[in-house]
Amino acid sequence: MKKDVVVGLRDGLDVGKIALLVQNACRFESTVYLESEGKKVNAKSIMGMMNMVVAKGKTVSVIAEGADEEEAIAAMEETLLGQE
């Protein structure tokens, strides 16, 4: 399952938000990836996520595959929109 999300975070993906996204992704059984500008990273990997540079207003694809993929995408979307 894949969903495109426009980042609503005022400061984009800063260190704190990256940590929150990784924590959220790790709560789920599904594999979770973020993809932006041709770069796809495992959302459960802090090192991979640190390599993502995403500013407010950019579109990010949230990709999840597994038993709880819908819940995983919803949680990631909520954080990316700045609604956590």
CNS distance restraints for C-alpha pairs under 8 A (distance, minus, plus):
assign (resid   1 and name CA) (resid  63 and name CA) 5.78 0.50 0.50
assign (resid   1 and name CA) (resid  64 and name CA) 5.47 0.50 0.50
assign (resid   1 and name CA) (resid  65 and name CA) 6.12 0.50 0.50
assign (resid   1 and name CA) (resid  69 and name CA) 6.86 0.50 0.50
assign (resid   1 and name CA) (resid  70 and name CA) 7.55 0.50 0.50
assign (resid   2 and name CA) (resid  61 and name CA) 6.57 0.50 0.50
assign (resid   2 and name CA) (resid  62 and name CA) 5.65 0.50 0.50
assign (resid   2 and name CA) (resid  63 and name CA) 4.40 0.50 0.50
assign (resid   2 and name CA) (resid  64 and name CA) 6.48 0.50 0.50
assign (resid   2 and name CA) (resid  73 and name CA) 7.91 0.50 0.50
assign (resid   3 and name CA) (resid  61 and name CA) 5.54 0.50 0.50
assign (resid   3 and name CA) (resid  62 and name CA) 5.29 0.50 0.50
assign (resid   3 and name CA) (resid  63 and name CA) 6.57 0.50 0.50
assign (resid   3 and name CA) (resid  73 and name CA) 7.35 0.50 0.50
assign (resid   4 and name CA) (resid  59 and name CA) 6.41 0.50 0.50
assign (resid   4 and name CA) (resid  60 and name CA) 5.63 0.50 0.50
assign (resid   4 and name CA) (resid  61 and name CA) 4.27 0.50 0.50
assign (resid   4 and name CA) (resid  62 and name CA) 6.19 0.50 0.50
assign (resid   5 and name CA) (resid  59 and name CA) 5.49 0.50 0.50
assign (resid   5 and name CA) (resid  60 and name CA) 5.27 0.50 0.50
assign (resid   5 and name CA) (resid  61 and name CA) 6.12 0.50 0.50
assign (resid   5 and name CA) (resid  62 and name CA) 7.23 0.50 0.50
assign (resid   5 and name CA) (resid  77 and name CA) 6.49 0.50 0.50
assign (resid   5 and name CA) (resid  80 and name CA) 7.37 0.50 0.50
assign (resid   5 and name CA) (resid  81 and name CA) 7.62 0.50 0.50
assign (resid   6 and name CA) (resid  56 and name CA) 7.68 0.50 0.50
assign (resid   6 and name CA) (resid  57 and name CA) 5.58 0.50 0.50
assign (resid   6 and name CA) (resid  58 and name CA) 5.53 0.50 0.50
assign (resid   6 and name CA) (resid  59 and name CA) 4.33 0.50 0.50
assign (resid   6 and name CA) (resid  60 and name CA) 6.26 0.50 0.50
assign (resid   6 and name CA) (resid  80 and name CA) 7.65 0.50 0.50
assign (resid   6 and name CA) (resid  81 and name CA) 7.09 0.50 0.50
assign (resid   7 and name CA) (resid  12 and name CA) 6.87 0.50 0.50
assign (resid   7 and name CA) (resid  54 and name CA) 7.81 0.50 0.50
assign (resid   7 and name CA) (resid  55 and name CA) 7.11 0.50 0.50
assign (resid   7 and name CA) (resid  56 and name CA) 5.07 0.50 0.50
assign (resid   7 and name CA) (resid  57 and name CA) 5.14 0.50 0.50
assign (resid   7 and name CA) (resid  58 and name CA) 5.59 0.50 0.50
assign (resid   7 and name CA) (resid  59 and name CA) 6.18 0.50 0.50
assign (resid   7 and name CA) (resid  60 and name CA) 6.99 0.50 0.50
assign (resid   7 and name CA) (resid  80 and name CA) 5.24 0.50 0.50
assign (resid   7 and name CA) (resid  81 and name CA) 5.37 0.50 0.50
assign (resid   7 and name CA) (resid  82 and name CA) 7.82 0.50 0.50
assign (resid   8 and name CA) (resid  12 and name CA) 7.35 0.50 0.50
assign (resid   8 and name CA) (resid  56 and name CA) 5.43 0.50 0.50
assign (resid   8 and name CA) (resid  57 and name CA) 6.18 0.50 0.50
assign (resid   8 and name CA) (resid  80 and name CA) 6.19 0.50 0.50
assign (resid   8 and name CA) (resid  81 and name CA) 4.28 0.50 0.50
assign (resid   8 and name CA) (resid  82 and name CA) 5.60 0.50 0.50
assign (resid   9 and name CA) (resid  13 and name CA) 7.17 0.50 0.50
assign (resid   9 and name CA) (resid  55 and name CA) 7.85 0.50 0.50
assign (resid   9 and name CA) (resid  56 and name CA) 5.54 0.50 0.50
assign (resid   9 and name CA) (resid  80 and name CA) 6.29 0.50 0.50
assign (resid   9 and name CA) (resid  81 and name CA) 5.94 0.50 0.50
assign (resid   9 and name CA) (resid  82 and name CA) 4.95 0.50 0.50
assign (resid  10 and name CA) (resid  56 and name CA) 5.93 0.50 0.50
assign (resid  10 and name CA) (resid  82 and name CA) 7.84 0.50 0.50
assign (resid  11 and name CA) (resid  55 and name CA) 6.74 0.50 0.50
assign (resid  11 and name CA) (resid  56 and name CA) 6.41 0.50 0.50
assign (resid  12 and name CA) (resid  54 and name CA) 5.64 0.50 0.50
assign (resid  12 and name CA) (resid  55 and name CA) 4.12 0.50 0.50
assign (resid  12 and name CA) (resid  56 and name CA) 4.63 0.50 0.50
assign (resid  13 and name CA) (resid  17 and name CA) 5.69 0.50 0.50
assign (resid  13 and name CA) (resid  18 and name CA) 5.97 0.50 0.50
assign (resid  13 and name CA) (resid  52 and name CA) 7.84 0.50 0.50
assign (resid  13 and name CA) (resid  53 and name CA) 6.78 0.50 0.50
assign (resid  13 and name CA) (resid  54 and name CA) 5.63 0.50 0.50
assign (resid  13 and name CA) (resid  55 and name CA) 6.53 0.50 0.50
assign (resid  14 and name CA) (resid  18 and name CA) 6.14 0.50 0.50
assign (resid  15 and name CA) (resid  19 and name CA) 6.24 0.50 0.50
assign (resid  15 and name CA) (resid  50 and name CA) 7.45 0.50 0.50
assign (resid  16 and name CA) (resid  20 and name CA) 6.32 0.50 0.50
assign (resid  17 and name CA) (resid  21 and name CA) 6.08 0.50 0.50
assign (resid  17 and name CA) (resid  79 and name CA) 7.66 0.50 0.50
assign (resid  18 and name CA) (resid  22 and name CA) 6.20 0.50 0.50
assign (resid  18 and name CA) (resid  46 and name CA) 7.39 0.50 0.50
assign (resid  18 and name CA) (resid  49 and name CA) 6.45 0.50 0.50
assign (resid  18 and name CA) (resid  50 and name CA) 6.98 0.50 0.50
assign (resid  19 and name CA) (resid  23 and name CA) 6.19 0.50 0.50
assign (resid  19 and name CA) (resid  46 and name CA) 6.95 0.50 0.50
assign (resid  20 and name CA) (resid  24 and name CA) 6.12 0.50 0.50
assign (resid  20 and name CA) (resid  79 and name CA) 7.75 0.50 0.50
assign (resid  21 and name CA) (resid  25 and name CA) 6.09 0.50 0.50
assign (resid  21 and name CA) (resid  43 and name CA) 7.06 0.50 0.50
assign (resid  21 and name CA) (resid  76 and name CA) 6.39 0.50 0.50
assign (resid  21 and name CA) (resid  79 and name CA) 6.81 0.50 0.50
assign (resid  22 and name CA) (resid  26 and name CA) 6.11 0.50 0.50
assign (resid  22 and name CA) (resid  43 and name CA) 5.64 0.50 0.50
assign (resid  22 and name CA) (resid  44 and name CA) 4.95 0.50 0.50
assign (resid  22 and name CA) (resid  45 and name CA) 6.65 0.50 0.50
assign (resid  22 and name CA) (resid  46 and name CA) 6.30 0.50 0.50
assign (resid  22 and name CA) (resid  49 and name CA) 7.74 0.50 0.50
assign (resid  23 and name CA) (resid  27 and name CA) 6.57 0.50 0.50
assign (resid  23 and name CA) (resid  44 and name CA) 7.41 0.50 0.50
assign (resid  24 and name CA) (resid  28 and name CA) 7.48 0.50 0.50
assign (resid  24 and name CA) (resid  72 and name CA) 7.67 0.50 0.50
assign (resid  24 and name CA) (resid  75 and name CA) 6.67 0.50 0.50
assign (resid  24 and name CA) (resid  76 and name CA) 6.79 0.50 0.50
assign (resid  25 and name CA) (resid  32 and name CA) 6.31 0.50 0.50
assign (resid  25 and name CA) (resid  43 and name CA) 6.02 0.50 0.50
assign (resid  25 and name CA) (resid  44 and name CA) 5.52 0.50 0.50
assign (resid  25 and name CA) (resid  72 and name CA) 6.55 0.50 0.50
assign (resid  25 and name CA) (resid  75 and name CA) 7.99 0.50 0.50
assign (resid  25 and name CA) (resid  76 and name CA) 7.15 0.50 0.50
assign (resid  26 and name CA) (resid  44 and name CA) 5.56 0.50 0.50
assign (resid  28 and name CA) (resid  68 and name CA) 6.58 0.50 0.50
assign (resid  28 and name CA) (resid  69 and name CA) 7.89 0.50 0.50
assign (resid  28 and name CA) (resid  72 and name CA) 6.17 0.50 0.50
assign (resid  29 and name CA) (resid  66 and name CA) 6.73 0.50 0.50
assign (resid  29 and name CA) (resid  67 and name CA) 6.92 0.50 0.50
assign (resid  29 and name CA) (resid  68 and name CA) 6.51 0.50 0.50
assign (resid  30 and name CA) (resid  64 and name CA) 6.09 0.50 0.50
assign (resid  30 and name CA) (resid  65 and name CA) 5.24 0.50 0.50
assign (resid  30 and name CA) (resid  66 and name CA) 4.16 0.50 0.50
assign (resid  30 and name CA) (resid  67 and name CA) 6.16 0.50 0.50
assign (resid  30 and name CA) (resid  68 and name CA) 5.87 0.50 0.50
assign (resid  30 and name CA) (resid  69 and name CA) 5.64 0.50 0.50
assign (resid  30 and name CA) (resid  72 and name CA) 7.29 0.50 0.50
assign (resid  31 and name CA) (resid  42 and name CA) 7.76 0.50 0.50
assign (resid  31 and name CA) (resid  64 and name CA) 5.47 0.50 0.50
assign (resid  31 and name CA) (resid  65 and name CA) 5.37 0.50 0.50
assign (resid  31 and name CA) (resid  66 and name CA) 6.49 0.50 0.50
assign (resid  31 and name CA) (resid  69 and name CA) 7.90 0.50 0.50
assign (resid  32 and name CA) (resid  42 and name CA) 6.13 0.50 0.50
assign (resid  32 and name CA) (resid  43 and name CA) 5.46 0.50 0.50
assign (resid  32 and name CA) (resid  44 and name CA) 6.92 0.50 0.50
assign (resid  32 and name CA) (resid  62 and name CA) 7.26 0.50 0.50
assign (resid  32 and name CA) (resid  63 and name CA) 5.68 0.50 0.50
assign (resid  32 and name CA) (resid  64 and name CA) 4.42 0.50 0.50
assign (resid  32 and name CA) (resid  65 and name CA) 6.78 0.50 0.50
assign (resid  32 and name CA) (resid  69 and name CA) 7.96 0.50 0.50
assign (resid  32 and name CA) (resid  72 and name CA) 7.38 0.50 0.50
assign (resid  32 and name CA) (resid  73 and name CA) 7.99 0.50 0.50
assign (resid  33 and name CA) (resid  40 and name CA) 6.52 0.50 0.50
assign (resid  33 and name CA) (resid  41 and name CA) 5.44 0.50 0.50
assign (resid  33 and name CA) (resid  42 and name CA) 4.54 0.50 0.50
assign (resid  33 and name CA) (resid  43 and name CA) 4.87 0.50 0.50
assign (resid  33 and name CA) (resid  44 and name CA) 7.85 0.50 0.50
assign (resid  33 and name CA) (resid  62 and name CA) 5.95 0.50 0.50
assign (resid  33 and name CA) (resid  63 and name CA) 5.04 0.50 0.50
assign (resid  33 and name CA) (resid  64 and name CA) 6.36 0.50 0.50
assign (resid  34 and name CA) (resid  40 and name CA) 5.70 0.50 0.50
assign (resid  34 and name CA) (resid  41 and name CA) 5.51 0.50 0.50
assign (resid  34 and name CA) (resid  42 and name CA) 6.63 0.50 0.50
assign (resid  34 and name CA) (resid  43 and name CA) 6.02 0.50 0.50
assign (resid  34 and name CA) (resid  60 and name CA) 6.55 0.50 0.50
assign (resid  34 and name CA) (resid  61 and name CA) 5.64 0.50 0.50
assign (resid  34 and name CA) (resid  62 and name CA) 4.83 0.50 0.50
assign (resid  34 and name CA) (resid  63 and name CA) 6.22 0.50 0.50
assign (resid  35 and name CA) (resid  39 and name CA) 5.42 0.50 0.50
assign (resid  35 and name CA) (resid  40 and name CA) 4.17 0.50 0.50
assign (resid  35 and name CA) (resid  41 and name CA) 6.39 0.50 0.50
assign (resid  35 and name CA) (resid  60 and name CA) 5.71 0.50 0.50
assign (resid  35 and name CA) (resid  61 and name CA) 4.99 0.50 0.50
assign (resid  35 and name CA) (resid  62 and name CA) 6.59 0.50 0.50
assign (resid  35 and name CA) (resid  63 and name CA) 7.70 0.50 0.50
assign (resid  36 and name CA) (resid  40 and name CA) 6.62 0.50 0.50
assign (resid  36 and name CA) (resid  52 and name CA) 7.89 0.50 0.50
assign (resid  36 and name CA) (resid  54 and name CA) 7.66 0.50 0.50
assign (resid  36 and name CA) (resid  59 and name CA) 6.84 0.50 0.50
assign (resid  36 and name CA) (resid  60 and name CA) 5.01 0.50 0.50
assign (resid  36 and name CA) (resid  61 and name CA) 6.43 0.50 0.50
assign (resid  39 and name CA) (resid  52 and name CA) 7.82 0.50 0.50
assign (resid  41 and name CA) (resid  45 and name CA) 7.79 0.50 0.50
assign (resid  41 and name CA) (resid  48 and name CA) 5.58 0.50 0.50
assign (resid  41 and name CA) (resid  49 and name CA) 6.44 0.50 0.50
assign (resid  41 and name CA) (resid  52 and name CA) 7.80 0.50 0.50
assign (resid  42 and name CA) (resid  48 and name CA) 6.29 0.50 0.50
assign (resid  42 and name CA) (resid  49 and name CA) 7.15 0.50 0.50
assign (resid  43 and name CA) (resid  48 and name CA) 7.31 0.50 0.50
assign (resid  43 and name CA) (resid  49 and name CA) 6.20 0.50 0.50
assign (resid  44 and name CA) (resid  49 and name CA) 7.97 0.50 0.50
assign (resid  45 and name CA) (resid  49 and name CA) 6.12 0.50 0.50
assign (resid  46 and name CA) (resid  50 and name CA) 6.08 0.50 0.50
assign (resid  47 and name CA) (resid  51 and name CA) 6.74 0.50 0.50
assign (resid  48 and name CA) (resid  52 and name CA) 7.14 0.50 0.50
assign (resid  54 and name CA) (resid  58 and name CA) 6.39 0.50 0.50
assign (resid  54 and name CA) (resid  60 and name CA) 7.98 0.50 0.50
assign (resid  62 and name CA) (resid  73 and name CA) 6.30 0.50 0.50
assign (resid  62 and name CA) (resid  76 and name CA) 7.34 0.50 0.50
assign (resid  62 and name CA) (resid  77 and name CA) 7.58 0.50 0.50
assign (resid  63 and name CA) (resid  73 and name CA) 7.13 0.50 0.50
assign (resid  64 and name CA) (resid  69 and name CA) 5.03 0.50 0.50
assign (resid  64 and name CA) (resid  70 and name CA) 7.62 0.50 0.50
assign (resid  64 and name CA) (resid  72 and name CA) 6.84 0.50 0.50
assign (resid  64 and name CA) (resid  73 and name CA) 6.48 0.50 0.50
assign (resid  65 and name CA) (resid  69 and name CA) 5.40 0.50 0.50
assign (resid  68 and name CA) (resid  72 and name CA) 6.25 0.50 0.50
assign (resid  69 and name CA) (resid  73 and name CA) 6.13 0.50 0.50
assign (resid  70 and name CA) (resid  74 and name CA) 6.21 0.50 0.50
assign (resid  71 and name CA) (resid  75 and name CA) 6.20 0.50 0.50
assign (resid  72 and name CA) (resid  76 and name CA) 6.24 0.50 0.50
assign (resid  73 and name CA) (resid  77 and name CA) 5.95 0.50 0.50
assign (resid  74 and name CA) (resid  78 and name CA) 6.14 0.50 0.50
assign (resid  75 and name CA) (resid  79 and name CA) 6.52 0.50 0.50
assign (resid  76 and name CA) (resid  80 and name CA) 6.17 0.50 0.50
assign (resid  77 and name CA) (resid  81 and name CA) 6.02 0.50 0.50
assign (resid  78 and name CA) (resid  82 and name CA) 6.37 0.50 0.50
assign (resid  78 and name CA) (resid  83 and name CA) 5.19 0.50 0.50
assign (resid  78 and name CA) (resid  84 and name CA) 5.67 0.50 0.50
assign (resid  79 and name CA) (resid  83 and name CA) 5.77 0.50 0.50
assign (resid  79 and name CA) (resid  84 and name CA) 5.09 0.50 0.50
